[in-house]
Amino acid sequence: MKIMKAALVAAIGIVACLACLRPGSAEDPRRVALTVTIDGAIGPASASYVKEALVKASERRAEIVILRMNTPGGLNSSMREIIADVLGSSVPVAGYVAPAGAHAASAGTYILYATHIAAMAPGTNIGAATPVQIGGPLQGLPSGTPDKDSKDRKDEPKDAMTAKVTNDAVAFIRSLAELRGRNADWAERAVREAATLSANGALQAHAIDLVARDETDLLRKIDGRVVELGGGTTQHLATRDAVIEAVDPGWISRFLAVITDPNVAFILLMVGIYGLIFEFMSPGAVAPGVVGTICLLLSLYALNMLPINYAGLALMLVGIALLAIEAFNPTVVIGLGGVVAFVLGAIMLVRVESPSYRLSWSVIAIVAAIFAGFVLVVLGALRRARRSSPRVGAQAMRGLIAEVLDWNENEGHVFTHGERWQARGADTFKPGERVEVANIVDLTLVVRRPSGEGGQV
């Protein structure tokens, strides 16, 4: 009995030791700082990348996420999605404008203000967050340069829509500034007057928290700070010895980065239309229909994620229809109208002022030329083929030249079209004489003396 008790106590002790050595039971001494890099315009791919990185940071219990930015701005919807993910993150996020020469303009300024810690590298700048209105509500917050007389225009915006857009942007960035305890007055100036600041100027204006040479310097300077996370919880940062690891974008983010380029989406749209047209012209070809359908669906998915102008899309469809009408009913005027409607629609398709989300003029010109040539040449050839004389059947035999093989009174045999035919006629012919097919009745050719040489035997 004593032996059994001793064995039981020993077993309990071993289990307790194993429980103490279990991974995750004690605090992991290896702290990790994950780095997310946004280099370029902010769009759906950037939003997906940040979301994936924050989820990964939460799963790995990272000490902090460094959001490294060099951006001219981007789409308003993607910016707000990133800010929502940062505000709801369970892991602190440090916004860091780097390297030297980088900037966080427009949407980048909003995101920097939303992060728990805002930092900049020497030689960088932020600001120019004036919203741009293009034919409708605010679609993006691209970087912009104020007019030369902008300093004298500190009154309210001229029209109601601009006032709504500007006031909404001001309220949004002021709320972020108040949440993080940063300079709300300068943030408002960045929106209303497109104001900008250098790294040292931003630090003096209390628009950011610190200036750091690199990520290691940043982690050293923020070590020991207390940040407030979502839900009112606070976290004491211990980042001095954290290991820096870069988070690469997943395949979904890379895929979105490709297809959400307006030029790629536009080309996919045209390839999809071409493929379906080829499939309708040659039913059963399969490949054009499959490729066209896939490209068309991808383009529609990409355009759905971009702020498109439906009037521009409608103009493109009208242009395609007019070019098709021109192919079957040539008038020149309809064809020119179709080309003009197509080009104008392509120009208006994407409602974003940011250069990174603007259709290239060369792409528009090349696609318009190819499409116009395709419609006018290919469909024109199809129209002419339909209107030309038939190549098979009784109608195709009329007018052919035949050679008489044998003849007896009013009937005999002739050779034409590579075949021997029974024939009859009102005249008498000699073998070897050339005759013209006037008609065909019950597989018998009705022939006559040729009115002129032509056709084939």
Secondary structure, 3 states (H helix, E strand, C coil): CHHHHHHHHHHHHHHHHHHHHCCCCCCCCCCEEEEEEEECCECHHHHHHHHHHHHHHHHHCCCEEEEEEEECCEEHHHHHHHHHHHHCCCCCEEEEECCCCCEEECHHHHHHHHCCEEEECCCCEEECCCCECCCCCCCECCCCCCCCCHHHCCCCCCCHHHHHHHHHHHHHHHHHHHHHCCCHHHHHHHHHCCCEEEHHHHHHCCCCCEECCCHHHHHHHHCCCEEECHHHCEEECCCCCCEEEECCCCHHHHHHHHHCCHHHHHHHHHHHHHHHHHHHHCCCCCHHHHHHHHHHHHHHHHHHHCCECHHHHHHHHHHHHHHHHHHHCCCCHHHHHHHHHHHHHHHHCECCCCHHHCCCHHHHHHHHHHHHHHHHHHHHHHHHHHHCCCCCCHHHHCCCEEEEEEEECCEEEEEECCEEEEEECCCCCCCCCEEEEEEEECCEEEEECCCCCCCCC
